[in-house]
Amino acid sequence: MANIVDNNSEYCMPFIVSRLKAHNEKHAQNPNPPPFFLGMNGVQGAGKTVLVSQIKSALESPPSNLPTAVFSLDDLYLKHSDQLSLAHSHPDNPLLQHRGQPSTHDVALGLSVVSSFHQNQPTKIPQYNKAAFNGQGDRSPESEWEEVNQPGDPPIRVVIFEGWAVGFRPLDDEDLRLKWSEALAKVESGDYLGRLGYNRLEDVMDINEALRSYDEMTNQLDALIHTDAADPQYVYKWRLEQEQSLRESKGSGMTDEQVKEFVDGYYPSYELFTDTLRDGIFGDEKEKQLRLVLNKNRKVLRVLTI
């Protein structure tokens, strides 16, 4: 069993410090400056959660001493009842039968949290219980949400917004059709390890269309760190290792076949949206994105500033 033990924050902190400096200079004349918003993207099993924890610890420690909050895309999943309604309204789209893909998050809720942070107001950070309804999940009661920026608290100066799809940008219809057609051709040739080609075009178009509403959250980011896999297929190995560790420590967890089915549900979006993520999500604004490329053992191969 491979453990994620490397402190990859050493690659990230110089980048974060430089972007924080730019942020502070931008808001130097603002008597109530917004916090710095850092996006964190990483495929399942890449060590993103560990890296987020390392970065938060570094930011809150000397010499930075910056109060930092973590806000997860996973905690924006729809309420259980709303997810059921979404699935029932798209009965032929397998990508929408469970939480995960764009469409299955409450974007309006996310934007309200971002707005509250931006105004340095008391903020409740949503929480999601993935174990509810026998693993189907449900949003936790608001009474269980984390509260920050409360009276007497030091104001949050950094918000880390993390998730497997953070920073994904929708494709135009032509690019989407091209990617889907290429995947379909690989299926027919028998030389294909992905999942996109096993889905109908209209189903992936639903996902892409839903992703357009996520742009408003993405546009709030001041910087992005992308923990990337040199080979996207590593996600299967990494998630199997995670689940094996869970079974060893807690005595329960998904079987290997269940893990494969779980990752299969996300993989079409990796095929669709990773290329644009790698190219950079900030348009003409440069050096706002850091990409860590990992080998199959989660060792950093390359560090790229985009």
Summary of the structure (lengths in Angstrom):
residues: 306
radius of gyration: 19.4
end to end distance: 33.3
largest distance: 63.4
contacts: 916
relative contact order: 0.18
helix: 46%
strand: 16%
